[in-house]
Amino acid sequence: MKRLLDIILSLIAIVVFAIPMVIVSIAIKLNSKGPILFKQHRIGKDGVQFEIYKFRSMYIETPNVSTELLGDPTAYITPVGKFIRKTSLDELPQLFNILKGDMAVVGPRPALYNQYELISMRDEIGVNCVRPGLTGYAQIKGRDMISDEKKVEYDKHYVDNYSIWFDMKIILLTLLSVLKSEGVRME
Protein backbone atom coordinates (compact mmCIF):
# COMPACT_ATOMS: atom_id res chain seq x y z
CA MET A 1 0.00 0.00 0.00
CA LYS A 2 2.82 2.43 0.91
CA ARG A 3 4.62 1.78 -2.40
CA LEU A 4 1.42 2.38 -4.39
CA LEU A 5 0.82 5.67 -2.55
CA ASP A 6 4.45 6.69 -3.17
CA ILE A 7 4.00 6.15 -6.91
CA ILE A 8 0.69 8.06 -7.03
CA LEU A 9 1.96 10.97 -4.91
CA SER A 10 5.22 11.29 -6.84
CA LEU A 11 3.41 11.25 -10.21
CA ILE A 12 1.01 13.96 -9.01
CA ALA A 13 3.92 16.03 -7.66
CA ILE A 14 5.87 15.68 -10.93
CA VAL A 15 2.88 17.06 -12.85
CA VAL A 16 2.27 19.86 -10.32
CA PHE A 17 5.96 20.87 -10.20
CA ALA A 18 6.80 20.35 -13.91
CA ILE A 19 6.91 24.08 -14.73
CA PRO A 20 8.90 25.04 -11.61
CA MET A 21 11.37 22.22 -12.42
CA VAL A 22 11.85 23.57 -15.95
CA ILE A 23 12.37 27.10 -14.60
CA VAL A 24 14.90 25.88 -11.99
CA SER A 25 16.74 23.92 -14.71
CA ILE A 26 17.05 27.00 -16.90
CA ALA A 27 18.15 29.17 -13.96
CA ILE A 28 20.87 26.69 -12.97
CA LYS A 29 22.16 26.48 -16.55
CA LEU A 30 22.26 30.29 -16.88
CA ASN A 31 23.84 30.83 -13.45
CA SER A 32 26.87 28.54 -13.45
CA LYS A 33 28.71 26.01 -15.57
CA GLY A 34 28.06 22.34 -15.07
CA PRO A 35 25.15 19.92 -15.20
CA ILE A 36 21.64 20.76 -14.04
CA LEU A 37 21.38 17.66 -11.90
CA PHE A 38 23.68 16.60 -9.12
CA LYS A 39 23.94 12.85 -8.60
CA GLN A 40 25.35 11.36 -5.43
CA HIS A 41 25.65 7.86 -3.96
CA ARG A 42 23.38 7.32 -0.98
CA ILE A 43 22.43 4.38 1.19
CA GLY A 44 19.02 2.91 0.48
CA LYS A 45 16.85 0.12 1.82
CA ASP A 46 18.84 -2.76 3.29
CA GLY A 47 22.10 -0.84 2.83
CA VAL A 48 21.99 -0.94 -0.99
CA GLN A 49 23.61 2.10 -2.61
CA PHE A 50 21.70 4.14 -5.19
CA GLU A 51 22.19 7.42 -7.01
CA ILE A 52 20.09 10.26 -5.62
CA TYR A 53 19.09 13.14 -7.91
CA LYS A 54 19.06 16.77 -6.87
CA PHE A 55 19.15 20.07 -8.68
CA ARG A 56 22.75 21.25 -8.51
CA SER A 57 23.02 24.04 -5.93
CA MET A 58 26.82 24.17 -5.62
CA TYR A 59 29.72 24.83 -7.92
CA ILE A 60 31.08 21.75 -9.68
CA GLU A 61 34.43 21.94 -7.83
CA THR A 62 32.75 21.36 -4.42
CA PRO A 63 34.07 18.33 -2.47
CA ASN A 64 31.59 15.43 -2.31
CA VAL A 65 30.95 15.49 1.46
CA SER A 66 28.03 16.44 3.69
CA THR A 67 27.45 20.19 4.04
CA GLU A 68 28.63 20.39 7.66
CA LEU A 69 32.08 19.12 6.60
CA LEU A 70 32.65 21.93 4.09
CA GLY A 71 33.82 24.50 6.62
CA ASP A 72 32.13 27.49 4.98
CA PRO A 73 29.41 26.00 2.72
CA THR A 74 28.34 29.44 1.49
CA ALA A 75 31.60 29.65 -0.49
CA TYR A 76 30.44 26.67 -2.55
CA ILE A 77 26.75 27.54 -3.05
CA THR A 78 25.76 29.26 -6.29
CA PRO A 79 23.40 32.27 -6.20
CA VAL A 80 20.57 30.16 -7.65
CA GLY A 81 21.61 27.35 -5.31
CA LYS A 82 21.01 29.53 -2.27
CA PHE A 83 17.41 30.07 -3.36
CA ILE A 84 16.64 26.49 -4.34
CA ARG A 85 18.15 25.13 -1.10
CA LYS A 86 16.21 27.61 1.05
CA THR A 87 12.96 26.66 -0.71
CA SER A 88 13.88 22.93 -0.95
CA LEU A 89 13.36 23.05 -4.73
CA ASP A 90 16.73 21.28 -5.07
CA GLU A 91 15.03 18.12 -3.78
CA LEU A 92 12.35 17.89 -6.52
CA PRO A 93 14.31 15.51 -8.80
CA GLN A 94 14.06 12.92 -6.01
CA LEU A 95 10.46 12.43 -7.15
CA PHE A 96 12.04 10.33 -9.92
CA ASN A 97 14.00 8.33 -7.31
CA ILE A 98 10.63 7.57 -5.71
CA LEU A 99 9.19 6.37 -9.03
CA LYS A 100 12.23 4.12 -9.57
CA GLY A 101 11.73 2.56 -6.13
CA ASP A 102 14.96 3.85 -4.60
CA MET A 103 13.07 6.07 -2.18
CA ALA A 104 9.69 6.64 -0.57
CA VAL A 105 7.89 9.94 -0.04
CA VAL A 106 8.35 9.53 3.73
CA GLY A 107 11.15 7.67 5.49
CA PRO A 108 14.56 8.36 7.01
CA ARG A 109 16.62 10.67 4.77
CA PRO A 110 19.21 8.61 2.87
CA ALA A 111 22.72 8.81 4.31
CA LEU A 112 25.67 9.70 2.12
CA TYR A 113 27.68 6.62 1.16
CA ASN A 114 30.59 7.93 3.29
CA GLN A 115 28.64 8.76 6.48
CA TYR A 116 29.87 5.52 8.05
CA GLU A 117 28.96 6.39 11.63
CA LEU A 118 25.38 7.37 10.72
CA ILE A 119 24.98 4.23 8.59
CA SER A 120 26.32 2.06 11.43
CA MET A 121 24.00 3.64 14.01
CA ARG A 122 21.02 3.05 11.71
CA ASP A 123 22.07 -0.55 11.01
CA GLU A 124 22.31 -1.30 14.74
CA ILE A 125 18.68 -0.36 15.38
CA GLY A 126 17.11 -1.51 12.10
CA VAL A 127 16.43 1.85 10.47
CA ASN A 128 18.06 0.88 7.15
CA CYS A 129 15.42 -1.84 6.65
CA VAL A 130 13.00 0.71 5.13
CA ARG A 131 13.21 2.84 2.00
CA PRO A 132 14.70 6.25 2.67
CA GLY A 133 12.39 9.20 2.15
CA LEU A 134 12.16 12.55 0.44
CA THR A 135 11.12 13.74 3.88
CA GLY A 136 11.00 12.13 7.27
CA TYR A 137 10.30 12.54 10.94
CA ALA A 138 13.81 13.89 11.60
CA GLN A 139 13.24 16.56 8.92
CA ILE A 140 10.24 17.99 10.72
CA LYS A 141 12.08 17.81 14.05
CA GLY A 142 15.09 19.87 12.98
CA ARG A 143 16.48 18.80 9.62
CA ASP A 144 20.12 19.97 9.33
CA MET A 145 20.12 21.48 12.82
CA ILE A 146 20.13 18.25 14.85
CA SER A 147 22.89 15.75 15.61
CA ASP A 148 23.18 12.38 13.88
CA GLU A 149 22.29 10.70 17.18
CA LYS A 150 19.04 12.67 17.37
CA LYS A 151 18.28 11.96 13.69
CA VAL A 152 18.70 8.23 14.32
CA GLU A 153 16.44 8.47 17.37
CA TYR A 154 13.73 10.16 15.27
CA ASP A 155 14.27 7.68 12.41
CA LYS A 156 13.78 4.76 14.83
CA HIS A 157 10.61 6.38 16.18
CA TYR A 158 9.31 6.61 12.60
CA VAL A 159 10.11 2.96 11.80
CA ASP A 160 8.51 1.76 15.05
CA ASN A 161 5.38 3.89 14.65
CA TYR A 162 4.79 3.80 10.90
CA SER A 163 1.28 4.31 9.60
CA ILE A 164 -0.30 6.02 6.60
CA TRP A 165 -1.64 8.67 8.99
CA PHE A 166 1.83 9.30 10.44
CA ASP A 167 3.13 9.71 6.87
CA MET A 168 0.36 12.21 6.08
CA LYS A 169 1.18 14.19 9.23
CA ILE A 170 4.88 14.27 8.28
CA ILE A 171 4.03 15.42 4.74
CA LEU A 172 1.84 18.26 6.04
CA LEU A 173 4.42 19.35 8.62
CA THR A 174 7.14 19.19 5.93
CA LEU A 175 5.14 21.53 3.70
CA LEU A 176 4.78 23.99 6.59
CA SER A 177 8.50 23.71 7.39
CA VAL A 178 9.46 24.32 3.74
CA LEU A 179 7.19 27.36 3.55
CA LYS A 180 8.95 28.78 6.63
CA SER A 181 12.44 27.63 5.42
CA GLU A 182 13.01 26.01 8.81
CA GLY A 183 16.02 23.88 9.64
CA VAL A 184 18.06 24.51 6.49
CA ARG A 185 21.79 24.96 7.10
CA MET A 186 23.15 27.61 4.73
CA GLU A 187 26.34 28.57 6.54
LUMPA-600166 format. One record per residue: residue number from 1; residue in three letters; x, y, z of N, C-alpha, C in turn. Coordinates in steps of 0.1 Angstrom, whole numbers, plus 2048, in hexadecimal, padded with zeros to 3 digits. Atoms other than C-alpha are relative to their C-alpha. Example, Ala and Ser with C-alpha at 12.3 -4.5 7.8 and 13.67 -1.06 7.14 Angstrom:
> 1:ALA:809:7F4:800:87B:7D3:84E:809:80C:800 $
> 2:SER:7F7:7F5:800:889:7F5:847:7F8:80B:808 $
# end
This chain:
> 1:MET:808:7F4:800:800:800:800:809:80D:800 $
> 2:LYS:7F7:7F5:7FF:81C:818:809:807:803:7F3 $
> 3:ARG:7FA:7FE:80D:82E:812:7E8:7F7:805:7F6 $
> 4:LEU:80A:7FB:809:80E:818:7D4:7FE:80F:803 $
> 5:LEU:802:7F2:7FC:808:839:7E7:80C:808:7FC $
> 6:ASP:7F4:7F9:804:82C:843:7E0:800:803:7F1 $
> 7:ILE:800:7FF:80E:828:83D:7BB:7F6:80B:7FC $
> 8:ILE:80B:7F6:803:807:851:7BA:804:80E:804 $
> 9:LEU:7FC:7F2:7FB:814:86E:7CF:80B:806:7F8 $
> 10:SER:7F5:7FB:807:834:871:7BC:7FC:804:7F1 $
> 11:LEU:805:7FC:80D:822:871:79A:7F8:80D:800 $
> 12:ILE:808:7F3:7FE:80A:88C:7A6:80A:80B:802 $
> 13:ALA:7F7:7F6:7FE:827:8A0:7B3:808:804:7F4 $
> 14:ILE:7F8:7FD:80C:83B:89D:793:7F7:809:7F6 $
> 15:VAL:809:7F8:809:81D:8AB:77F:7FE:80E:806 $
> 16:VAL:802:7F3:7F9:817:8C7:799:80C:808:7FF $
> 17:PHE:7F3:7F8:800:83C:8D1:79A:807:800:7F3 $
> 18:ALA:7F9:801:80D:844:8CB:775:805:80E:7FC $
> 19:ILE:7FC:7F2:804:845:8F1:76D:80B:805:809 $
> 20:PRO:7F5:7FC:7F7:859:8FA:78C:80D:7F9:7FD $
> 21:MET:7F3:808:802:872:8DE:784:807:805:7F3 $
> 22:VAL:7FA:7FA:80D:877:8EC:760:806:80D:803 $
> 23:ILE:7FA:7F3:7FD:87C:90F:76E:80D:7FF:808 $
> 24:VAL:7F4:802:7F8:895:903:788:80B:7FB:7F7 $
> 25:SER:7F6:806:809:8A7:8EF:76D:807:80B:7F8 $
> 26:ILE:7FB:7F5:808:8AB:90E:757:808:809:809 $
> 27:ALA:7F9:7F7:7F7:8B5:924:774:80E:7FA:804 $
> 28:ILE:7F3:806:7FD:8D1:90B:77E:809:801:7F4 $
> 29:LYS:7F7:800:80C:8DE:909:75B:805:80E:7FD $
> 30:LEU:7FC:7F2:803:8DF:92F:757:809:805:80B $
> 31:ASN:7F9:7FB:7F5:8EE:934:779:80F:7FB:802 $
> 32:SER:7F2:806:7FE:90D:91D:77A:802:7F5:7F6 $
> 33:LYS:7FD:80B:809:91F:904:764:7FE:7F3:808 $
> 34:GLY:801:80E:7FB:919:8DF:769:7F2:7FB:7FD $
> 35:PRO:80D:807:803:8FB:8C7:768:7F5:806:809 $
> 36:ILE:80C:7FB:7F8:8D8:8D0:774:7FE:7F7:80C $
> 37:LEU:802:809:7F5:8D6:8B1:789:80D:7FC:807 $
> 38:PHE:7F5:805:7F8:8ED:8A6:7A5:7FC:7F2:804 $
> 39:LYS:803:80E:7FC:8EF:880:7AA:80B:7FD:80B $
> 40:GLN:7F8:803:7F5:8FD:872:7CA:7FC:7F2:805 $
> 41:HIS:802:80D:7FB:901:84F:7D8:7FA:801:80F $
> 42:ARG:806:800:7F3:8EA:849:7F6:7FD:7F2:804 $
> 43:ILE:804:80D:7FB:8E0:82C:80C:7F1:7FE:800 $
> 44:GLY:80F:803:801:8BE:81D:805:7FC:7F5:809 $
> 45:LYS:806:80B:7F9:8A8:801:812:80A:7F4:801 $
> 46:ASP:7F8:80C:7FD:8BC:7E4:821:80F:803:7FD $
> 47:GLY:7F2:7FC:802:8DD:7F8:81C:805:800:7F2 $
> 48:VAL:7FC:7FF:80E:8DC:7F7:7F6:802:80E:7FC $
> 49:GLN:7FD:7F2:805:8EC:815:7E6:7F8:803:7F3 $
> 50:PHE:807:7FC:80C:8D9:829:7CC:805:80F:7FD $
> 51:GLU:7FC:7F3:804:8DE:84A:7BA:7F4:809:802 $
> 52:ILE:80B:7F6:7FD:8C9:867:7C8:801:80B:7F6 $
> 53:TYR:800:7F5:809:8BF:883:7B1:7FC:80D:808 $
> 54:LYS:803:7F3:7FB:8BF:8A8:7BB:803:80A:7F6 $
> 55:PHE:7FB:7F5:808:8C0:8C9:7A9:80D:805:806 $
> 56:ARG:7F2:7FC:7FB:8E4:8D4:7AB:7FF:80E:806 $
> 57:SER:801:7F4:7F9:8E6:8F0:7C5:80E:806:803 $
> 58:MET:7F2:7FC:7FD:90C:8F2:7C8:809:800:7F3 $
> 59:TYR:7F7:800:80B:929:8F8:7B1:806:7F2:7FE $
> 60:ILE:7FC:80D:803:937:8DA:79F:80D:7FB:807 $
> 61:GLU:7F4:804:7F9:958:8DB:7B2:7FE:7FD:80F $
> 62:THR:802:802:7F2:948:8D6:7D4:803:7F1:804 $
> 63:PRO:7FD:80E:7FC:955:8B7:7E7:7F3:7F9:803 $
> 64:ASN:80C:809:7FE:93C:89A:7E9:7FF:7FB:80E $
> 65:VAL:801:803:7F2:936:89B:80F:7F3:807:805 $
> 66:SER:80C:7FA:7FA:918:8A4:825:803:80F:803 $
> 67:THR:7FF:7F1:7FF:912:8CA:828:808:804:80D $
> 68:GLU:7FA:7FC:7F3:91E:8CC:84D:80F:7FE:7FF $
> 69:LEU:7F1:803:801:941:8BF:842:807:80A:7F6 $
> 70:LEU:7FA:7F7:80A:947:8DB:829:806:80C:806 $
> 71:GLY:7FA:7F4:7FA:952:8F5:842:7F7:80C:7FE $
> 72:ASP:809:7F5:803:941:913:832:7F8:7FC:7F3 $
> 73:PRO:808:804:80C:926:904:81B:7FC:80B:7F7 $
> 74:THR:805:7F5:808:91B:926:80F:80A:804:7F5 $
> 75:ALA:7F6:7FD:80B:93C:929:7FB:7FE:7F6:7F4 $
> 76:TYR:803:809:80B:930:90B:7E6:7F3:801:7FA $
> 77:ILE:80D:800:805:90C:913:7E1:7FE:80B:7F6 $
> 78:THR:802:7F6:80B:902:925:7C1:7F4:809:804 $
> 79:PRO:80B:7F7:7FD:8EA:943:7C2:7F2:7F9:7FE $
> 80:VAL:80C:807:802:8CE:92E:7B3:7FF:7F5:80B $
> 81:GLY:800:80B:7F6:8D8:911:7CB:7FB:805:80D $
> 82:LYS:805:7FB:7F3:8D2:927:7E9:7F1:800:801 $
> 83:PHE:80F:7FF:801:8AE:92D:7DE:7FA:7F2:800 $
> 84:ILE:807:80D:801:8A6:909:7D5:803:7F7:80C $
> 85:ARG:7FF:808:7F3:8B5:8FB:7F5:7F7:806:80B $
> 86:LYS:809:7FA:7F5:8A2:914:80B:7F2:7FC:7FE $
> 87:THR:80D:803:803:882:90B:7F9:7FE:7F1:7FE $
> 88:SER:800:80F:802:88B:8E5:7F6:7FC:7FC:7F2 $
> 89:LEU:802:803:80E:886:8E7:7D1:80B:7F6:7FA $
> 90:ASP:7F5:809:805:8A7:8D5:7CD:7FD:7F1:802 $
> 91:GLU:804:80E:7FD:896:8B5:7DA:7F6:7FA:7F6 $
> 92:LEU:80A:805:809:87C:8B3:7BF:803:7F4:7F7 $
> 93:PRO:7FD:80C:808:88F:89B:7A8:7FF:7F3:807 $
> 94:GLN:801:80D:7F8:88D:881:7C4:7F2:7FA:7FE $
> 95:LEU:80D:806:804:869:87C:7B8:802:7F5:7F7 $
> 96:PHE:7FD:80B:809:878:867:79D:807:7F4:807 $
> 97:ASN:7FB:80B:7F8:88C:853:7B7:7F5:7F8:806 $
> 98:ILE:80C:806:7FA:86A:84C:7C7:7FA:7F7:7F5 $
> 99:LEU:806:808:80A:85C:840:7A6:808:7F3:7FD $
> 100:LYS:7F7:80C:803:87A:829:7A0:800:7F6:80C $
> 101:GLY:801:809:7F4:875:81A:7C3:80C:801:809 $
> 102:ASP:7F4:7FE:7F7:896:826:7D2:7FC:807:80D $
> 103:MET:804:7F8:7F5:883:83D:7EA:7F1:7FF:802 $
> 104:ALA:80E:7FF:7FD:861:842:7FA:7FD:80F:802 $
> 105:VAL:803:7F2:7FD:84F:863:800:804:803:80E $
> 106:VAL:7FC:7FE:7F2:854:85F:825:808:7F4:805 $
> 107:GLY:7F7:80A:7FA:870:84D:837:80C:807:805 $
> 108:PRO:7F3:7F9:7FC:892:854:846:807:805:7F4 $
> 109:ARG:7F9:7FA:80B:8A6:86B:830:80C:7F7:7FD $
> 110:PRO:7F5:809:803:8C0:856:81D:80E:806:803 $
> 111:ALA:7F3:7FC:7FC:8E3:858:82B:809:800:7F4 $
> 112:LEU:7F5:800:80A:901:861:815:807:7F3:802 $
> 113:TYR:7F9:80D:800:915:842:80C:80C:800:809 $
> 114:ASN:7F4:7FF:7F7:932:84F:821:7FD:805:80E $
> 115:GLN:804:7FC:7F2:91E:858:841:800:7F3:808 $
> 116:TYR:7FF:80E:7FB:92B:837:850:7FA:7FF:80E $
> 117:GLU:805:800:7F3:922:840:874:7F0:800:800 $
> 118:LEU:80E:7FF:801:8FE:84A:86B:7FA:7F2:7FB $
> 119:ILE:804:80D:806:8FA:82A:856:800:7F5:80A $
> 120:SER:7FE:80A:7F6:907:815:872:7F6:801:80B $
> 121:MET:80A:7FE:7F6:8F0:824:88C:7F2:7FC:7FB $
> 122:ARG:80D:804:806:8D2:81F:875:7FF:7F0:7FF $
> 123:ASP:7FF:80E:801:8DD:7FB:86E:7FD:7F9:80E $
> 124:GLU:801:806:7F3:8DF:7F3:893:7F2:7FF:805 $
> 125:ILE:80E:800:7FB:8BB:7FC:89A:7F5:7FE:7F5 $
> 126:GLY:80A:804:80A:8AB:7F1:879:7FA:80B:7F8 $
> 127:VAL:806:7F6:807:8A4:812:869:802:7FE:7F1 $
> 128:ASN:7FD:802:80E:8B5:809:848:7F7:7F5:7F9 $
> 129:CYS:809:80A:806:89A:7EE:842:7F4:805:7F9 $
> 130:VAL:80B:7FA:808:882:807:833:806:809:7F5 $
> 131:ARG:7FC:7F7:80A:884:81C:814:802:80E:806 $
> 132:PRO:7FE:7F2:7FB:893:83F:81B:7F6:809:7F9 $
> 133:GLY:80A:7F7:805:87C:85C:815:804:80E:7FC $
> 134:LEU:7FE:7F3:805:87A:87D:804:7FF:809:80D $
> 135:THR:801:7FA:7F3:86F:889:827:7FF:7F6:80B $
> 136:GLY:801:80A:7F5:86E:879:849:7FD:807:80D $
> 137:TYR:803:7FB:7F3:867:87D:86D:80B:809:805 $
> 138:ALA:7F5:7F8:7FC:88A:88B:874:800:80D:7F9 $
> 139:GLN:801:7F3:808:884:8A6:859:7F7:809:807 $
> 140:ILE:80A:7F7:7FA:866:8B4:86B:804:803:80F $
> 141:LYS:7FB:7FE:7F3:879:8B2:88C:80D:808:801 $
> 142:GLY:7F4:7F8:7FF:897:8C7:882:809:7FF:7F4 $
> 143:ARG:7F9:801:80D:8A5:8BC:860:80F:800:802 $
> 144:ASP:7F2:7FE:800:8C9:8C8:85D:805:804:80E $
> 145:MET:7FC:7FA:7F4:8C9:8D7:880:801:7F6:80C $
> 146:ILE:7FF:809:7F6:8C9:8B7:894:80C:7F6:7FE $
> 147:SER:7F5:809:801:8E5:89E:89C:7FC:7F2:7F9 $
> 148:ASP:803:80D:806:8E8:87C:88B:7F9:7F7:80A $
> 149:GLU:806:808:7F5:8DF:86B:8AC:7F1:803:801 $
> 150:LYS:80F:7FC:7FF:8BE:87F:8AE:7F9:7FB:7F3 $
> 151:LYS:806:804:80C:8B7:878:889:7FC:7F1:801 $
> 152:VAL:802:80F:7FF:8BB:852:88F:7F5:7FD:80A $
> 153:GLU:80B:802:7F6:8A4:855:8AE:7F3:802:7F9 $
> 154:TYR:80D:7FC:807:889:866:899:7FD:7F5:7F5 $
> 155:ASP:802:80A:80B:88F:84D:87C:7FA:7F3:806 $
> 156:LYS:805:80C:7FA:88A:830:894:7F1:801:805 $
> 157:HIS:80E:7FD:7FC:86A:840:8A2:7F7:7FE:7F4 $
> 158:TYR:808:801:80C:85D:842:87E:7FE:7F1:7FC $
> 159:VAL:801:80E:804:865:81E:876:7F7:7F8:80A $
> 160:ASP:808:807:7F5:855:812:897:7F1:804:800 $
> 161:ASN:80D:7FB:800:836:827:892:7F9:803:7F3 $
> 162:TYR:805:7FD:80D:830:826:86D:7F1:7FE:7FF $
> 163:SER:80E:802:805:80D:82B:860:7FE:80A:7F5 $
> 164:ILE:803:7F7:80B:7FD:83C:842:7FD:80E:806 $
> 165:TRP:803:7F3:7F9:7F0:857:85A:80C:807:805 $
> 166:PHE:7F4:7FA:7FC:812:85D:868:807:806:7F4 $
> 167:ASP:7FA:7FB:80C:81F:861:845:7F9:80D:7FB $
> 168:MET:807:7F4:804:804:87A:83D:803:80C:809 $
> 169:LYS:7FC:7F5:7F7:80C:88E:85C:80E:805:7FD $
> 170:ILE:7F2:7FB:803:831:88F:853:800:808:7F3 $
> 171:ILE:801:7F9:80D:828:89A:82F:7FB:80E:803 $
> 172:LEU:806:7F2:7FD:812:8B7:83C:80A:808:808 $
> 173:LEU:7F7:7F8:7F8:82C:8C2:856:80D:803:7F8 $
> 174:THR:7F5:7FD:809:847:8C0:83B:7FD:80C:7F8 $
> 175:LEU:805:7F5:808:833:8D7:825:801:80D:808 $
> 176:LEU:7FF:7F4:7F7:830:8F0:842:80E:804:803 $
> 177:SER:7F2:7FD:7FD:855:8ED:84A:807:806:7F4 $
> 178:VAL:7FA:7FB:80D:85F:8F3:825:7FB:80F:7FE $
> 179:LEU:805:7F2:801:848:912:824:807:80A:809 $
> 180:LYS:7F9:7F7:7F7:85A:920:842:80F:7FF:7FF $
> 181:SER:7F2:803:802:87C:914:836:807:7FD:80D $
> 182:GLU:7FB:804:7F3:882:904:858:80A:7F5:7FF $
> 183:GLY:7F7:80B:7FF:8A0:8EF:860:80A:7FE:7F5 $
> 184:VAL:7F6:801:80B:8B5:8F5:841:80D:807:804 $
> 185:ARG:7F3:7FA:7FD:8DA:8FA:847:806:806:7F3 $
> 186:MET:7FB:7F9:80C:8E7:914:82F:80E:805:803 $
> 187:GLU:7F3:7FB:7FD:907:91E:841:809:7F5:807 $
# end
